[in-house]
Amino acid sequence: MEVKARAPGKIILAGEHAVVHGSTAVAAAIDLYTYVTLRLPLQSGSFSYRILWMDIHEFTFCSNLSWLLTLDVLFLKTNLKAFTFPFFLTAAENNDRLTLQLKDLSLEFSWSVSRLKEVIPCDSNTSSPASCSGDTLKSIAVLVEEQNIPEEKIWLSSGISTFLWLYTSIRGFSPATVIITTELPYGSGLGSSAAFCVALTSALIASSILDKTHREGWSSLDETNLELLNKWAFEGEKIIHGKPSGIDNTVSAYGNMIKFCSGEITRLQSNMPLRMLITNTKVGRNTKALVSGVSERTVRHPDAMKSVFNAVDSISKELAAIIQSKDQNSVTEKEESIKELMEINQGLLQSMGVSHSSIDTVIRTTLKHKLTSKLTGAGGGGCVLTLLPTGTVVDKVVEELESSGFQCFTASIGGNGAEICF
């Protein structure tokens, strides 16, 4: 059986850093996805065999054991005539392993089910997600270390640990092959880790759904399962980030947009189309250091920074109101308001000390094309958002940005959340 799932990345439209100090933030899903394919062995009573035809052609044959055991010779028949050839049957796959394939990185990791049982405590409760205990995480770390991850890819360790914990917690110790691909750049502030957690959990939950009636294309899980997968994904994010806000996984799970303030998340419904150019500066940043820097500045200048945070709070609330508004104002008028809010927000982020020369380069470049930009996420590098008003042609600005070594994506904002496909 094969189950596919996908989950979107996210951007912060307004409220970065200030949200840590009690202000409102607005985040949105983007139509750049992480995809998970979950391949499970055939059900009990069926086996998979590889047929070698005259040592030249190779293909897979699936059959029910009840008659296969008595079969000595297979006959290949076509519409034209019948041919008789002896076929040699051999086991196709070793179905006692859990395998993770990271296609974009050309990496594969694999564990025997017996080894997983030996190391990971069996304390799962699928319907009631709980945090991964420190002891369990230490046990999983042993399994990850055994894979001898290349030094330059060691940053994958927490993600692989998350994979093992989510998989064994939801599906138990069962064999499978899990294939991951993504359109999101890693570590750029676009929520790649949350999209991974959400897409993986979606596939795992979907694989246990009894009603797998054929549905054309991608479809969403029901509200109950969405809530469940979001809880699991949040626990996965804890393994990767320690103390995540819950914004990234919630946006990825439910899609559209959310408003976040003082730990409370409110789902928003966008009533206008919105497109952004997303520029990845490819400059790594230390989120913890940037957050600490804003806090230190707040200690030194409490009154001034309080005013900054209040201003950001107002921007986020006004932005959310514009996006949700059903009034008769034209899209152009709304886009102009959003443009001004983004410009003000970027100025406030600069006053917090979280901009970067690479971000400034993107802002200057897009401004030459009469476009407005702001950083998204932690800053200090990472990604920059550029509002694309209706009818904007981006070819020239993209060409100029890419000539400076940046990576560009165009994305629709506020789309669907997690989806599955059988």
DOLOKOL-559009 format. One record per residue (C-alpha): residue in one letter; x, y, z; residue number from 0. Coordinates in steps of 0.2 Angstrom, whole numbers, padded with zeros to 4 digits. Layout:
<pt "A" <X Y Z> NUM> ...
This chain:
<pt "M" <0000 0000 0000> 0> <pt "E" <0006 0018 -0004> 1> <pt "V" <0000 0034 0005> 2> <pt "K" <0006 0051 -0001> 3> <pt "A" <0005 0067 0009> 4> <pt "R" <0011 0085 0007> 5> <pt "A" <0012 0100 0019> 6> <pt "P" <0016 0118 0015> 7> <pt "G" <0029 0130 0021> 8> <pt "K" <0026 0146 0029> 9> <pt "I" <0031 0164 0030> 10> <pt "I" <0029 0177 0044> 11> <pt "L" <0019 0192 0036> 12> <pt "A" <0021 0203 0051> 13> <pt "G" <0026 0202 0070> 14> <pt "E" <0044 0194 0070> 15> <pt "H" <0053 0196 0086> 16> <pt "A" <0040 0207 0093> 17> <pt "V" <0029 0192 0096> 18> <pt "V" <0041 0186 0109> 19> <pt "H" <0037 0202 0119> 20> <pt "G" <0018 0201 0118> 21> <pt "S" <0014 0208 0101> 22> <pt "T" <0003 0200 0088> 23> <pt "A" <0011 0191 0073> 24> <pt "V" <0003 0185 0057> 25> <pt "A" <0009 0170 0047> 26> <pt "A" <0003 0162 0031> 27> <pt "A" <0005 0145 0021> 28> <pt "I" <0014 0146 0005> 29> <pt "D" <0012 0134 -0010> 30> <pt "L" <0029 0127 -0008> 31> <pt "Y" <0028 0109 -0001> 32> <pt "T" <0036 0095 0007> 33> <pt "Y" <0031 0078 0001> 34> <pt "V" <0030 0061 0010> 35> <pt "T" <0027 0045 0001> 36> <pt "L" <0024 0030 0013> 37> <pt "R" <0026 0013 0006> 38> <pt "L" <0020 -0002 0017> 39> <pt "P" <0023 -0020 0013> 40> <pt "L" <0009 -0031 0006> 41> <pt "Q" <-0005 -0036 0018> 42> <pt "S" <-0004 -0053 0027> 43> <pt "G" <-0007 -0067 0014> 44> <pt "S" <0001 -0059 0000> 45> <pt "F" <0020 -0059 -0005> 46> <pt "S" <0030 -0049 -0017> 47> <pt "Y" <0042 -0058 -0029> 48> <pt "R" <0054 -0053 -0042> 49> <pt "I" <0053 -0062 -0058> 50> <pt "L" <0069 -0065 -0068> 51> <pt "W" <0065 -0068 -0086> 52> <pt "M" <0079 -0077 -0096> 53> <pt "D" <0091 -0066 -0086> 54> <pt "I" <0087 -0051 -0097> 55> <pt "H" <0071 -0043 -0091> 56> <pt "E" <0066 -0040 -0074> 57> <pt "F" <0049 -0035 -0067> 58> <pt "T" <0039 -0037 -0051> 59> <pt "F" <0025 -0050 -0049> 60> <pt "C" <0013 -0050 -0034> 61> <pt "S" <0003 -0065 -0030> 62> <pt "N" <-0007 -0073 -0016> 63> <pt "L" <0003 -0087 -0006> 64> <pt "S" <-0011 -0099 -0007> 65> <pt "W" <-0008 -0104 -0025> 66> <pt "L" <0009 -0098 -0027> 67> <pt "L" <0017 -0111 -0016> 68> <pt "T" <0011 -0125 -0028> 69> <pt "L" <0016 -0116 -0044> 70> <pt "D" <0032 -0122 -0052> 71> <pt "V" <0032 -0114 -0069> 72> <pt "L" <0023 -0098 -0075> 73> <pt "F" <0017 -0095 -0092> 74> <pt "L" <0019 -0078 -0101> 75> <pt "K" <0004 -0075 -0113> 76> <pt "T" <0001 -0061 -0125> 77> <pt "N" <-0014 -0057 -0136> 78> <pt "L" <-0004 -0064 -0151> 79> <pt "K" <0002 -0081 -0145> 80> <pt "A" <0007 -0090 -0130> 81> <pt "F" <0025 -0093 -0124> 82> <pt "T" <0031 -0104 -0111> 83> <pt "F" <0047 -0100 -0101> 84> <pt "P" <0053 -0106 -0084> 85> <pt "F" <0053 -0091 -0071> 86> <pt "F" <0064 -0091 -0056> 87> <pt "L" <0056 -0083 -0041> 88> <pt "T" <0066 -0074 -0028> 89> <pt "A" <0061 -0063 -0013> 90> <pt "A" <0059 -0045 -0020> 91> <pt "E" <0062 -0035 -0004> 92> <pt "N" <0067 -0038 0014> 93> <pt "N" <0051 -0033 0022> 94> <pt "D" <0058 -0032 0040> 95> <pt "R" <0066 -0014 0039> 96> <pt "L" <0061 0004 0041> 97> <pt "T" <0069 0014 0028> 98> <pt "L" <0070 0033 0026> 99> <pt "Q" <0075 0041 0009> 100> <pt "L" <0079 0059 0008> 101> <pt "K" <0078 0061 -0011> 102> <pt "D" <0084 0079 -0012> 103> <pt "L" <0100 0075 -0003> 104> <pt "S" <0103 0058 -0011> 105> <pt "L" <0103 0050 0007> 106> <pt "E" <0096 0034 0013> 107> <pt "F" <0095 0027 0031> 108> <pt "S" <0088 0010 0036> 109> <pt "W" <0085 0000 0052> 110> <pt "S" <0079 -0017 0055> 111> <pt "V" <0062 -0018 0065> 112> <pt "S" <0070 -0030 0077> 113> <pt "R" <0084 -0016 0081> 114> <pt "L" <0070 -0003 0083> 115> <pt "K" <0061 -0014 0096> 116> <pt "E" <0077 -0017 0105> 117> <pt "V" <0081 0001 0107> 118> <pt "I" <0065 0011 0107> 119> <pt "P" <0053 0010 0122> 120> <pt "C" <0036 0004 0118> 121> <pt "D" <0026 0018 0126> 122> <pt "S" <0016 0025 0111> 123> <pt "N" <-0002 0031 0112> 124> <pt "T" <-0008 0036 0095> 125> <pt "S" <-0024 0046 0100> 126> <pt "S" <-0015 0056 0114> 127> <pt "P" <0001 0063 0109> 128> <pt "A" <0014 0066 0122> 129> <pt "S" <0031 0074 0122> 130> <pt "C" <0046 0062 0118> 131> <pt "S" <0055 0058 0135> 132> <pt "G" <0073 0062 0138> 133> <pt "D" <0077 0044 0140> 134> <pt "T" <0068 0039 0123> 135> <pt "L" <0077 0053 0114> 136> <pt "K" <0094 0046 0121> 137> <pt "S" <0089 0029 0114> 138> <pt "I" <0084 0036 0097> 139> <pt "A" <0101 0045 0096> 140> <pt "V" <0110 0029 0097> 141> <pt "L" <0100 0023 0082> 142> <pt "V" <0104 0039 0073> 143> <pt "E" <0123 0038 0077> 144> <pt "E" <0123 0020 0070> 145> <pt "Q" <0119 0027 0053> 146> <pt "N" <0136 0037 0051> 147> <pt "I" <0129 0053 0044> 148> <pt "P" <0141 0063 0034> 149> <pt "E" <0149 0077 0045> 150> <pt "E" <0143 0090 0033> 151> <pt "K" <0125 0083 0035> 152> <pt "I" <0126 0081 0054> 153> <pt "W" <0112 0094 0056> 154> <pt "L" <0100 0081 0049> 155> <pt "S" <0102 0071 0066> 156> <pt "S" <0087 0080 0075> 157> <pt "G" <0076 0078 0060> 158> <pt "I" <0080 0059 0058> 159> <pt "S" <0077 0057 0077> 160> <pt "T" <0060 0065 0075> 161> <pt "F" <0056 0054 0060> 162> <pt "L" <0060 0038 0071> 163> <pt "W" <0050 0044 0086> 164> <pt "L" <0035 0050 0076> 165> <pt "Y" <0035 0034 0065> 166> <pt "T" <0036 0022 0080> 167> <pt "S" <0024 0032 0091> 168> <pt "I" <0010 0032 0077> 169> <pt "R" <0013 0016 0067> 170> <pt "G" <0023 0006 0080> 171> <pt "F" <0037 -0006 0075> 172> <pt "S" <0031 -0010 0057> 173> <pt "P" <0042 -0011 0041> 174> <pt "A" <0040 0003 0028> 175> <pt "T" <0049 0014 0016> 176> <pt "V" <0047 0033 0018> 177> <pt "I" <0052 0044 0004> 178> <pt "I" <0054 0063 0007> 179> <pt "T" <0056 0077 -0006> 180> <pt "T" <0054 0095 -0003> 181> <pt "E" <0052 0112 -0012> 182> <pt "L" <0058 0121 0003> 183> <pt "P" <0076 0127 0006> 184> <pt "Y" <0082 0120 0023> 185> <pt "G" <0085 0131 0037> 186> <pt "S" <0079 0147 0028> 187> <pt "G" <0065 0152 0040> 188> <pt "L" <0051 0145 0028> 189> <pt "G" <0046 0131 0040> 190> <pt "S" <0054 0116 0032> 191> <pt "S" <0055 0106 0048> 192> <pt "A" <0037 0109 0052> 193> <pt "A" <0032 0105 0035> 194> <pt "F" <0042 0089 0037> 195> <pt "C" <0033 0084 0053> 196> <pt "V" <0016 0088 0047> 197> <pt "A" <0018 0079 0030> 198> <pt "L" <0025 0064 0039> 199> <pt "T" <0012 0063 0052> 200> <pt "S" <-0002 0066 0039> 201> <pt "A" <0004 0050 0029> 202> <pt "L" <0006 0040 0045> 203> <pt "I" <-0012 0045 0051> 204> <pt "A" <-0019 0042 0034> 205> <pt "S" <-0012 0025 0033> 206> <pt "S" <-0023 0019 0047> 207> <pt "I" <-0039 0027 0041> 208> <pt "L" <-0051 0013 0036> 209> <pt "D" <-0060 0022 0023> 210> <pt "K" <-0048 0023 0008> 211> <pt "T" <-0060 0025 -0005> 212> <pt "H" <-0052 0032 -0021> 213> <pt "R" <-0052 0051 -0022> 214> <pt "E" <-0045 0060 -0036> 215> <pt "G" <-0030 0071 -0032> 216> <pt "W" <-0026 0079 -0016> 217> <pt "S" <-0039 0080 -0001> 218> <pt "S" <-0038 0086 0017> 219> <pt "L" <-0040 0076 0032> 220> <pt "D" <-0056 0079 0043> 221> <pt "E" <-0055 0091 0057> 222> <pt "T" <-0053 0078 0070> 223> <pt "N" <-0038 0071 0062> 224> <pt "L" <-0031 0088 0057> 225> <pt "E" <-0031 0092 0076> 226> <pt "L" <-0022 0076 0080> 227> <pt "L" <-0009 0078 0067> 228> <pt "N" <-0005 0096 0072> 229> <pt "K" <-0003 0090 0090> 230> <pt "W" <0009 0076 0084> 231> <pt "A" <0019 0088 0073> 232> <pt "F" <0021 0100 0087> 233> <pt "E" <0029 0087 0098> 234> <pt "G" <0040 0083 0083> 235> <pt "E" <0045 0101 0082> 236> <pt "K" <0050 0101 0100> 237> <pt "I" <0063 0087 0096> 238> <pt "I" <0070 0098 0082> 239> <pt "H" <0069 0116 0090> 240> <pt "G" <0067 0113 0109> 241> <pt "K" <0053 0126 0112> 242> <pt "P" <0044 0130 0096> 243> <pt "S" <0030 0143 0096> 244> <pt "G" <0018 0131 0087> 245> <pt "I" <0015 0144 0073> 246> <pt "D" <0024 0134 0060> 247> <pt "N" <0016 0117 0062> 248> <pt "T" <-0001 0125 0064> 249> <pt "V" <0000 0135 0048> 250> <pt "S" <0007 0120 0039> 251> <pt "A" <-0007 0108 0045> 252> <pt "Y" <-0022 0120 0043> 253> <pt "G" <-0016 0131 0029> 254> <pt "N" <-0022 0149 0025> 255> <pt "M" <-0016 0161 0038> 256> <pt "I" <-0015 0163 0057> 257> <pt "K" <-0014 0176 0070> 258> <pt "F" <-0003 0173 0085> 259> <pt "C" <-0002 0182 0102> 260> <pt "S" <0004 0177 0119> 261> <pt "G" <0002 0159 0115> 262> <pt "E" <-0015 0160 0108> 263> <pt "I" <-0017 0155 0089> 264> <pt "T" <-0032 0161 0079> 265> <pt "R" <-0035 0154 0062> 266> <pt "L" <-0039 0167 0049> 267> <pt "Q" <-0048 0166 0032> 268> <pt "S" <-0040 0176 0018> 269> <pt "N" <-0052 0185 0007> 270> <pt "M" <-0040 0192 -0006> 271> <pt "P" <-0027 0184 -0017> 272> <pt "L" <-0009 0188 -0012> 273> <pt "R" <0007 0184 -0021> 274> <pt "M" <0025 0186 -0015> 275> <pt "L" <0042 0184 -0022> 276> <pt "I" <0053 0175 -0009> 277> <pt "T" <0071 0178 -0009> 278> <pt "N" <0083 0166 0000> 279> <pt "T" <0099 0176 0004> 280> <pt "K" <0108 0159 0008> 281> <pt "V" <0115 0167 0023> 282> <pt "G" <0114 0156 0039> 283> <pt "R" <0108 0164 0055> 284> <pt "N" <0108 0160 0073> 285> <pt "T" <0090 0163 0078> 286> <pt "K" <0094 0161 0097> 287> <pt "A" <0107 0175 0096> 288> <pt "L" <0095 0186 0086> 289> <pt "V" <0081 0184 0099> 290> <pt "S" <0093 0187 0113> 291> <pt "G" <0100 0203 0105> 292> <pt "V" <0082 0210 0104> 293> <pt "S" <0079 0206 0122> 294> <pt "E" <0096 0214 0127> 295> <pt "R" <0091 0230 0118> 296> <pt "T" <0074 0230 0126> 297> <pt "V" <0083 0229 0143> 298> <pt "R" <0094 0244 0138> 299> <pt "H" <0080 0254 0131> 300> <pt "P" <0063 0248 0138> 301> <pt "D" <0052 0263 0134> 302> <pt "A" <0058 0265 0116> 303> <pt "M" <0057 0246 0113> 304> <pt "K" <0040 0245 0120> 305> <pt "S" <0034 0258 0108> 306> <pt "V" <0042 0248 0094> 307> <pt "F" <0033 0232 0099> 308> <pt "N" <0016 0241 0101> 309> <pt "A" <0019 0248 0083> 310> <pt "V" <0022 0230 0077> 311> <pt "D" <0006 0224 0086> 312> <pt "S" <-0004 0237 0077> 313> <pt "I" <0003 0233 0060> 314> <pt "S" <-0001 0214 0063> 315> <pt "K" <-0019 0218 0068> 316> <pt "E" <-0022 0230 0053> 317> <pt "L" <-0014 0217 0041> 318> <pt "A" <-0025 0203 0047> 319> <pt "A" <-0040 0215 0046> 320> <pt "I" <-0036 0219 0028> 321> <pt "I" <-0033 0201 0022> 322> <pt "Q" <-0050 0196 0030> 323> <pt "S" <-0060 0211 0025> 324> <pt "K" <-0075 0208 0014> 325> <pt "D" <-0078 0226 0010> 326> <pt "Q" <-0079 0233 -0008> 327> <pt "N" <-0061 0241 -0008> 328> <pt "S" <-0052 0236 -0024> 329> <pt "V" <-0038 0223 -0023> 330> <pt "T" <-0026 0237 -0028> 331> <pt "E" <-0031 0248 -0013> 332> <pt "K" <-0028 0233 -0001> 333> <pt "E" <-0011 0229 -0009> 334> <pt "E" <-0006 0247 -0007> 335> <pt "S" <-0010 0246 0011> 336> <pt "I" <-0001 0230 0014> 337> <pt "K" <0014 0237 0005> 338> <pt "E" <0015 0252 0017> 339> <pt "L" <0013 0241 0032> 340> <pt "M" <0027 0230 0026> 341> <pt "E" <0038 0245 0023> 342> <pt "I" <0035 0251 0041> 343> <pt "N" <0037 0234 0048> 344> <pt "Q" <0054 0232 0040> 345> <pt "G" <0060 0249 0047> 346> <pt "L" <0055 0243 0064> 347> <pt "L" <0064 0226 0062> 348> <pt "Q" <0079 0236 0057> 349> <pt "S" <0077 0246 0074> 350> <pt "M" <0078 0230 0083> 351> <pt "G" <0094 0226 0075> 352> <pt "V" <0089 0210 0066> 353> <pt "S" <0092 0215 0048> 354> <pt "H" <0108 0211 0038> 355> <pt "S" <0118 0217 0023> 356> <pt "S" <0111 0203 0012> 357> <pt "I" <0093 0208 0017> 358> <pt "D" <0097 0226 0013> 359> <pt "T" <0104 0221 -0004> 360> <pt "V" <0087 0213 -0008> 361> <pt "I" <0077 0228 -0002> 362> <pt "R" <0087 0240 -0013> 363> <pt "T" <0086 0229 -0028> 364> <pt "T" <0067 0226 -0027> 365> <pt "L" <0065 0245 -0023> 366> <pt "K" <0073 0249 -0040> 367> <pt "H" <0058 0239 -0048> 368> <pt "K" <0046 0249 -0037> 369> <pt "L" <0043 0234 -0026> 370> <pt "T" <0042 0233 -0007> 371> <pt "S" <0051 0220 0003> 372> <pt "K" <0054 0215 0022> 373> <pt "L" <0063 0201 0030> 374> <pt "T" <0053 0186 0036> 375> <pt "G" <0057 0176 0051> 376> <pt "A" <0072 0178 0062> 377> <pt "G" <0082 0190 0051> 378> <pt "G" <0101 0191 0050> 379> <pt "G" <0100 0183 0033> 380> <pt "G" <0087 0170 0029> 381> <pt "C" <0073 0175 0017> 382> <pt "V" <0065 0191 0012> 383> <pt "L" <0047 0194 0006> 384> <pt "T" <0043 0205 -0009> 385> <pt "L" <0025 0210 -0012> 386> <pt "L" <0019 0206 -0030> 387> <pt "P" <0004 0217 -0034> 388> <pt "T" <-0008 0210 -0047> 389> <pt "G" <0000 0210 -0064> 390> <pt "T" <0018 0211 -0058> 391> <pt "V" <0031 0204 -0070> 392> <pt "V" <0045 0197 -0060> 393> <pt "D" <0058 0191 -0073> 394> <pt "K" <0069 0206 -0072> 395> <pt "V" <0070 0208 -0054> 396> <pt "V" <0073 0189 -0052> 397> <pt "E" <0087 0189 -0064> 398> <pt "E" <0095 0203 -0055> 399> <pt "L" <0093 0195 -0038> 400> <pt "E" <0099 0178 -0044> 401> <pt "S" <0115 0187 -0052> 402> <pt "S" <0119 0192 -0034> 403> <pt "G" <0119 0174 -0029> 404> <pt "F" <0102 0174 -0021> 405> <pt "Q" <0088 0160 -0024> 406> <pt "C" <0071 0166 -0029> 407> <pt "F" <0053 0158 -0028> 408> <pt "T" <0036 0165 -0032> 409> <pt "A" <0022 0159 -0021> 410> <pt "S" <0004 0161 -0018> 411> <pt "I" <0000 0165 0000> 412> <pt "G" <-0013 0158 0011> 413> <pt "G" <-0016 0141 0002> 414> <pt "N" <-0021 0124 0008> 415> <pt "G" <-0014 0115 0023> 416> <pt "A" <-0009 0097 0024> 417> <pt "E" <-0017 0085 0011> 418> <pt "I" <-0016 0066 0007> 419> <pt "C" <-0018 0056 -0008> 420> <pt "F" <-0020 0037 -0009> 421> 
